Amino acid sequence: MNENQMPEPTLTFEPFAETAPAAPIVPAEEPAPPALDESALSEKERKMVADFAAQIELRDSNMILQYGAGAQKKMADFSESALTNIRTKDLGEVGEMLTSVVTQLREFDVEKEEKGGLFGLFKKNNKMSTMMVKYDKAENNVERICTQLEAHQVRLLKDIAMLDKLYELNHVYFKELTMYILAGKKKLAETRRTQLAELMEKAKRTGLAEDAQAANDLAALCDRFEKKLHDLELTRMISIQMAPQIRLVQNNDTLMSEKIQSTLVNTIPLWKSQMVLALGVAHSQQAAAAQREVTNMTNELLRKNAQTLKMATVETAKESERGIVDIETLRATNESLISTLDEVIKIQDEGRQKRREAETELSKIENELKQKLLDIHG
């Protein structure tokens, strides 16, 4: 069997015989679930059902016990495989990565500017360097996240292809179960219509206990086989439910893969192009701001120089019209000189008065001393 050939349903009374593993299946168009009638089967499959139904022997207890067990085992193994390989993906990590991309883009804010008048002009000299550092950091982080997203996308694409194969295998097992059920129902209806009807008619006709027991035994076997077919129908329903479940998981993987693809081929390149434009605009704004500050500073210097020149010219004119010594200065000096002379005369008068008083006091002291001496030697 080559890789492009889909495995065909098989019917067997030896369900646990070893069979060759199914080859990988190439994804095909999604078929509609077949109804429980032969119109859903091919001519070859209808003939297979008819031939298999003719071989069913309801009086063989072991055959009834094992009927369809092979298909049920395949479904059980398939469900186990699906449980291992087809589980709802924990895409939280991918979501966190996509959120990290947005965070990195927001960290690069070209609107933040240094302020501070003329002093801010010197701070802005480093703005482009700071922006480039931010851009490089954001770009490196985004590239790292993109590499991880690409790895997730590859894994998702592999899972999608694997889910296609599982879907096709599930369809094969579904059809196989349907064929077992159709063959069993065909045989059950035929047995009830012919053998069971004949035995019941014979029991009624003869009235013998052994004939009634034979009819009852066959009726019990038919009921038992009908229950077996019901079990197969339950297994078939599991297969029917498995198909949309596989497609739902596959659809989730496809949507996330497309989201990653859109981020890689649209969002990231768009971000890079817009960031380059933002850097260019910021550079132009910085140059314009620098030119504006230089112009403002030039105008301010011209205004200050004009004011200074005016003040200097007025002061010079005032000074040129002044005399060597102001009248006010001479008047103040003269008043100060007169006041000084008055104070000197006053001080001299006071000095002469104090000297006369001192002479009188000294004469008095001298006489007192002489008298004291005379009194001592008298």
SETI-16103 format. One line per field, with one value per residue (C-alpha): residue in three letters; chain; x, y, z. Coordinates in Angstrom, 2 decimals. Each point is the difference from the previous one (the first is absolute). Layout:
<sites>
residuo [Ala_...] $
cadena [A_...] $
east [X_...] $
north [Y_...] $
up [Z_...] $
</sites>
This chain:
<sites>
residuo [Met_Asn_Glu_Asn_Gln_Met_Pro_Glu_Pro_Thr_Leu_Thr_Phe_Glu_Pro_Phe_Ala_Glu_Thr_Ala_Pro_Ala_Ala_Pro_Ile_Val_Pro_Ala_Glu_Glu_Pro_Ala_Pro_Pro_Ala_Leu_Asp_Glu_Ser_Ala_Leu_Ser_Glu_Lys_Glu_Arg_Lys_Met_Val_Ala_Asp_Phe_Ala_Ala_Gln_Ile_Glu_Leu_Arg_Asp_Ser_Asn_Met_Ile_Leu_Gln_Tyr_Gly_Ala_Gly_Ala_Gln_Lys_Lys_Met_Ala_Asp_Phe_Ser_Glu_Ser_Ala_Leu_Thr_Asn_Ile_Arg_Thr_Lys_Asp_Leu_Gly_Glu_Val_Gly_Glu_Met_Leu_Thr_Ser_Val_Val_Thr_Gln_Leu_Arg_Glu_Phe_Asp_Val_Glu_Lys_Glu_Glu_Lys_Gly_Gly_Leu_Phe_Gly_Leu_Phe_Lys_Lys_Asn_Asn_Lys_Met_Ser_Thr_Met_Met_Val_Lys_Tyr_Asp_Lys_Ala_Glu_Asn_Asn_Val_Glu_Arg_Ile_Cys_Thr_Gln_Leu_Glu_Ala_His_Gln_Val_Arg_Leu_Leu_Lys_Asp_Ile_Ala_Met_Leu_Asp_Lys_Leu_Tyr_Glu_Leu_Asn_His_Val_Tyr_Phe_Lys_Glu_Leu_Thr_Met_Tyr_Ile_Leu_Ala_Gly_Lys_Lys_Lys_Leu_Ala_Glu_Thr_Arg_Arg_Thr_Gln_Leu_Ala_Glu_Leu_Met_Glu_Lys_Ala_Lys_Arg_Thr_Gly_Leu_Ala_Glu_Asp_Ala_Gln_Ala_Ala_Asn_Asp_Leu_Ala_Ala_Leu_Cys_Asp_Arg_Phe_Glu_Lys_Lys_Leu_His_Asp_Leu_Glu_Leu_Thr_Arg_Met_Ile_Ser_Ile_Gln_Met_Ala_Pro_Gln_Ile_Arg_Leu_Val_Gln_Asn_Asn_Asp_Thr_Leu_Met_Ser_Glu_Lys_Ile_Gln_Ser_Thr_Leu_Val_Asn_Thr_Ile_Pro_Leu_Trp_Lys_Ser_Gln_Met_Val_Leu_Ala_Leu_Gly_Val_Ala_His_Ser_Gln_Gln_Ala_Ala_Ala_Ala_Gln_Arg_Glu_Val_Thr_Asn_Met_Thr_Asn_Glu_Leu_Leu_Arg_Lys_Asn_Ala_Gln_Thr_Leu_Lys_Met_Ala_Thr_Val_Glu_Thr_Ala_Lys_Glu_Ser_Glu_Arg_Gly_Ile_Val_Asp_Ile_Glu_Thr_Leu_Arg_Ala_Thr_Asn_Glu_Ser_Leu_Ile_Ser_Thr_Leu_Asp_Glu_Val_Ile_Lys_Ile_Gln_Asp_Glu_Gly_Arg_Gln_Lys_Arg_Arg_Glu_Ala_Glu_Thr_Glu_Leu_Ser_Lys_Ile_Glu_Asn_Glu_Leu_Lys_Gln_Lys_Leu_Leu_Asp_Ile_His_Gly] $
cadena [A_A_A_A_A_A_A_A_A_A_A_A_A_A_A_A_A_A_A_A_A_A_A_A_A_A_A_A_A_A_A_A_A_A_A_A_A_A_A_A_A_A_A_A_A_A_A_A_A_A_A_A_A_A_A_A_A_A_A_A_A_A_A_A_A_A_A_A_A_A_A_A_A_A_A_A_A_A_A_A_A_A_A_A_A_A_A_A_A_A_A_A_A_A_A_A_A_A_A_A_A_A_A_A_A_A_A_A_A_A_A_A_A_A_A_A_A_A_A_A_A_A_A_A_A_A_A_A_A_A_A_A_A_A_A_A_A_A_A_A_A_A_A_A_A_A_A_A_A_A_A_A_A_A_A_A_A_A_A_A_A_A_A_A_A_A_A_A_A_A_A_A_A_A_A_A_A_A_A_A_A_A_A_A_A_A_A_A_A_A_A_A_A_A_A_A_A_A_A_A_A_A_A_A_A_A_A_A_A_A_A_A_A_A_A_A_A_A_A_A_A_A_A_A_A_A_A_A_A_A_A_A_A_A_A_A_A_A_A_A_A_A_A_A_A_A_A_A_A_A_A_A_A_A_A_A_A_A_A_A_A_A_A_A_A_A_A_A_A_A_A_A_A_A_A_A_A_A_A_A_A_A_A_A_A_A_A_A_A_A_A_A_A_A_A_A_A_A_A_A_A_A_A_A_A_A_A_A_A_A_A_A_A_A_A_A_A_A_A_A_A_A_A_A_A_A_A_A_A_A_A_A_A_A_A_A_A_A_A_A_A_A_A_A_A_A_A_A_A_A_A_A_A_A_A_A_A_A_A_A_A_A_A_A_A_A_A_A_A_A_A_A_A_A_A_A_A_A] $
east [0.00_1.55_-0.22_-2.76_-2.33_-2.62_-0.53_-3.23_-2.55_0.32_-2.42_1.29_-1.09_3.54_0.17_3.21_2.17_3.09_-0.38_2.54_0.11_-1.89_2.07_-0.11_-2.96_0.09_-2.58_-3.17_-3.27_-2.15_-2.63_-3.50_-0.77_-1.70_-3.58_-0.91_-0.94_1.88_-0.30_2.99_2.15_1.72_-0.98_3.04_-0.88_-3.65_1.12_2.41_-2.89_-2.27_2.71_0.91_-3.63_-0.42_2.88_-1.44_-1.21_-2.13_0.17_3.80_0.31_3.68_-0.64_-2.73_2.30_2.83_-2.22_1.35_2.49_2.83_-1.56_-0.72_3.64_1.17_-2.22_1.31_3.61_-0.84_-1.62_3.10_2.20_-2.25_0.13_3.79_0.47_-3.20_-0.45_-1.08_3.15_1.14_0.56_0.51_3.72_-0.69_-2.42_2.64_2.49_-2.43_-0.63_3.77_0.22_-2.55_1.90_3.26_-1.67_-1.49_3.36_1.26_-1.68_1.20_-2.26_1.96_2.21_2.43_-1.08_1.78_0.41_3.49_1.41_-2.26_1.70_3.13_-2.02_-1.62_3.39_-0.19_-3.66_0.69_2.62_-2.51_-2.67_2.37_0.89_-3.72_-0.59_2.86_-1.21_-3.59_1.08_2.19_-2.78_-2.54_2.36_0.43_-3.77_-0.49_2.42_-2.04_-3.25_1.38_0.84_-3.56_-1.39_2.00_-1.31_-3.57_0.29_1.28_-2.92_-2.44_1.36_-0.11_-3.60_-0.92_1.40_-1.84_-3.21_0.32_0.75_-3.02_-2.10_1.31_-0.82_-3.41_-0.81_1.30_-2.31_-2.87_0.66_0.06_-3.32_-1.57_1.17_-1.23_-3.38_-0.35_0.72_-2.19_-2.96_0.44_0.25_-3.10_-1.89_0.93_1.49_-1.65_-3.36_0.19_0.91_-2.80_-2.47_1.21_-0.30_-3.56_-0.81_1.48_-0.44_3.14_2.16_3.22_-1.28_-1.04_3.43_1.75_-2.01_0.65_3.74_0.26_-2.05_2.40_2.98_-1.61_-0.54_3.57_1.31_-2.23_1.58_3.42_-0.98_-1.20_3.44_1.55_-2.36_1.18_3.59_-0.97_-1.49_3.35_1.59_-2.62_0.77_3.73_-0.15_-1.19_2.25_3.01_-1.09_-0.52_3.50_1.36_-1.87_1.48_3.47_-0.67_-1.28_2.99_2.38_-1.61_0.26_3.70_0.45_-1.75_2.24_3.15_-0.76_-2.16_0.30_3.76_1.06_-2.58_1.38_3.53_-0.92_-2.01_2.83_2.47_-2.41_-0.40_3.77_0.19_-2.78_1.60_3.31_-1.70_-1.82_3.24_1.71_-2.95_-0.05_3.74_-0.40_-2.93_2.01_2.95_-2.30_-1.64_3.36_1.27_-3.05_0.32_3.68_-0.81_-2.67_2.33_2.87_-2.31_-1.16_3.56_1.13_-2.84_0.86_3.70_-0.65_-2.34_2.44_2.86_-1.98_-0.90_3.59_1.26_-2.31_1.11_2.73_3.18_-1.54_-3.71_-1.34_-1.76_3.35_1.64_-2.93_0.17_3.78_-0.25_-2.63_2.12_3.05_-1.90_-1.38_3.51_1.42_-2.83_0.70_3.77_-0.61_-2.36_2.47_2.81_-2.19_-0.89_3.69_1.04_-2.77_1.07_3.65_-0.90_-2.05_2.84_2.53_-2.23_-0.44_3.73_0.80_-2.51_1.48_3.51_-0.96_-1.77_3.09_2.30_-2.23_-0.05_3.75_0.29_-2.46_2.10_3.29_-1.48] $
north [0.00_3.31_3.16_1.51_-2.98_0.16_-3.22_-1.79_-1.36_-3.69_-2.50_-3.01_-2.57_0.01_3.57_-0.34_-1.38_2.12_2.42_2.15_3.61_2.47_2.16_3.81_1.58_2.98_2.60_-0.20_1.87_-0.43_-2.71_0.09_-2.69_-2.93_-0.84_-3.51_-1.21_-1.62_3.03_1.48_-2.99_-0.76_-3.02_-1.84_0.83_-1.01_-3.36_-0.34_0.66_-2.52_-2.71_0.64_-0.08_-3.40_-1.35_1.18_-2.88_1.23_-3.40_0.37_1.71_0.76_1.62_2.22_0.93_1.03_1.58_3.45_-0.14_0.68_3.25_0.94_-0.69_2.16_2.81_-0.48_0.11_2.97_1.85_-0.66_1.32_3.02_0.63_-0.04_1.95_2.03_2.07_3.57_2.01_2.16_3.08_2.26_0.16_1.15_2.60_1.24_0.30_2.04_2.20_0.39_1.31_2.70_0.82_0.42_2.32_2.12_0.34_1.90_3.41_2.65_2.65_0.33_3.08_1.72_3.50_2.92_2.96_0.71_-2.54_-2.63_0.62_-1.70_-2.91_-0.59_-0.71_-3.46_-0.62_-1.77_-2.21_-0.92_-0.73_-2.19_-1.97_-0.51_-1.03_-2.53_-1.46_-0.28_-1.46_-2.66_-1.02_-0.13_-2.10_-2.45_-0.22_-0.47_-2.93_-1.67_0.76_-1.59_-3.15_-0.09_0.51_-2.95_-2.19_1.17_-0.76_-3.50_-0.50_1.18_-2.56_-2.73_0.91_-0.41_-3.54_-0.77_1.32_-2.31_-3.00_0.84_0.05_-3.44_-1.43_1.68_-1.67_-3.33_0.17_0.97_-3.06_-2.29_1.47_-0.31_-3.60_-0.87_1.65_-1.71_-3.38_0.73_1.01_-3.04_-2.36_1.42_-0.09_-3.57_-2.28_1.57_0.29_-3.66_-1.19_1.99_-1.32_-3.55_0.43_1.25_-2.85_-2.85_1.39_-1.85_1.48_-0.67_1.91_2.95_-0.08_0.01_3.04_1.71_-0.72_1.49_3.05_0.49_-0.25_2.60_2.33_-0.52_0.71_3.10_1.29_-0.65_2.06_2.76_0.03_0.37_2.90_1.69_-0.45_1.38_3.07_0.55_0.02_2.49_2.30_-0.39_1.53_3.51_-0.09_-0.60_2.81_2.39_-0.61_0.24_3.25_1.45_-0.95_1.51_3.28_0.34_-0.89_2.67_2.50_-0.74_0.23_3.38_1.24_-1.19_1.25_3.04_1.39_-0.29_1.40_2.79_0.80_0.14_2.30_2.27_0.06_1.06_2.78_0.95_0.24_2.16_2.28_0.23_0.92_2.73_1.27_0.07_2.00_2.38_0.39_0.71_2.59_1.55_0.21_1.55_2.58_0.80_0.31_2.32_2.25_0.05_0.94_2.77_1.39_-0.16_1.62_2.81_0.65_-0.04_2.37_2.37_0.02_0.49_2.89_1.78_-0.37_1.24_3.06_0.72_-0.32_2.24_2.82_-0.11_2.28_-1.20_0.52_0.26_3.10_-2.37_-1.61_3.41_1.03_-3.22_0.30_3.61_-0.89_-2.85_2.25_2.67_-2.68_-1.36_3.43_0.57_-3.30_0.72_3.40_-1.59_-2.74_2.58_2.04_-3.07_-0.97_3.42_-0.22_-3.47_1.07_2.94_-2.33_-2.49_2.68_1.02_-3.62_-0.69_3.08_-1.25_-3.45_1.39_2.18_-2.94_-2.14_2.71_0.51_-3.69_-0.17_2.89_-1.67_-3.15_1.75_2.75] $
up [0.00_-1.04_2.08_-2.14_0.36_2.74_2.05_-0.79_2.50_0.78_1.54_1.92_2.58_1.47_1.37_1.97_-2.80_-0.58_-2.86_-1.74_1.23_-2.13_-2.29_0.35_-1.72_-2.33_1.10_-2.07_-0.18_3.09_-0.76_1.44_2.62_-1.75_0.90_1.18_-3.43_-2.80_-2.25_1.82_-0.98_-3.24_-2.09_1.31_3.60_-0.44_-1.35_2.94_2.42_-1.72_-0.08_3.64_1.12_-1.64_2.14_3.31_2.17_2.90_1.73_0.29_3.42_-0.43_-3.38_1.50_2.90_-2.34_-2.65_-0.90_2.86_-2.44_-1.12_3.61_0.92_-2.88_1.28_3.54_-1.22_-2.19_2.93_2.10_-2.80_-0.40_3.74_-0.18_-3.22_-0.32_3.10_0.28_-0.44_2.89_-2.12_3.01_-0.74_-3.56_1.31_2.45_-2.86_-2.09_3.04_0.43_-3.57_0.85_3.21_-1.89_-2.51_2.77_1.75_-3.00_0.50_-2.43_1.54_3.24_-0.23_2.30_1.04_1.63_-2.33_-1.21_2.43_-1.54_-3.33_1.30_1.45_-3.39_-1.51_1.57_-0.90_-3.30_1.67_2.69_-2.61_-2.00_3.13_0.69_-3.61_0.04_3.30_-1.21_-3.35_1.65_2.37_-2.83_-2.15_2.89_0.47_-3.76_0.00_2.75_-1.84_-3.18_1.98_1.38_-3.50_-1.36_2.80_-0.62_-3.74_0.79_2.39_-2.67_-2.50_2.66_0.83_-3.67_0.10_3.21_-1.50_-2.99_2.21_2.12_-3.19_-0.98_3.44_-0.15_-3.31_1.27_3.02_-2.29_-2.16_3.06_1.14_-3.47_-0.38_3.50_-0.54_-3.36_1.58_3.05_-2.17_-2.22_2.98_1.65_-3.27_-0.90_2.67_3.04_-1.74_-1.08_3.51_1.58_-2.57_0.63_3.78_-0.38_-2.35_2.01_3.50_1.04_2.76_-1.87_-3.03_2.21_1.69_-3.35_-1.11_3.34_-0.19_-3.47_1.06_2.95_-2.35_-2.28_2.97_1.14_-3.50_-0.18_3.22_-1.52_-3.02_2.35_1.65_-3.45_-0.69_3.22_-1.13_-3.40_1.72_1.73_-3.45_-1.22_2.95_-0.49_-3.50_1.01_3.06_-2.21_-2.32_2.93_1.32_-3.52_-0.55_3.21_-1.16_-3.42_1.44_2.31_-2.82_-2.18_2.86_0.36_-3.77_-0.07_2.81_-1.76_-3.52_0.73_3.52_0.50_-3.44_0.39_3.44_-1.32_-2.89_2.28_2.52_-2.69_-0.99_3.66_0.39_-3.12_1.21_3.44_-1.61_-2.04_3.06_1.94_-2.76_-0.20_3.77_0.04_-2.75_1.87_3.21_-1.84_-1.62_3.32_1.68_-2.78_0.32_3.75_-0.24_-2.49_2.34_2.98_-1.94_-1.21_3.56_1.28_-2.76_0.84_3.67_-0.69_-2.41_2.42_2.89_-2.14_-1.05_3.61_1.12_-2.80_1.12_3.64_1.39_1.61_3.45_0.65_1.86_2.32_0.79_0.74_2.19_1.97_0.30_1.24_2.53_1.20_0.28_2.02_2.27_0.48_0.92_2.48_1.62_0.15_1.70_2.44_0.78_0.51_2.38_1.94_0.15_1.41_2.60_1.03_0.24_2.32_2.17_0.01_1.06_2.91_1.01_-0.24_2.21_2.52_0.03_0.38_3.01_1.63_-0.44_1.46_2.99_0.62_-0.03_2.48_2.27_-0.01_0.96_2.32] $
</sites>
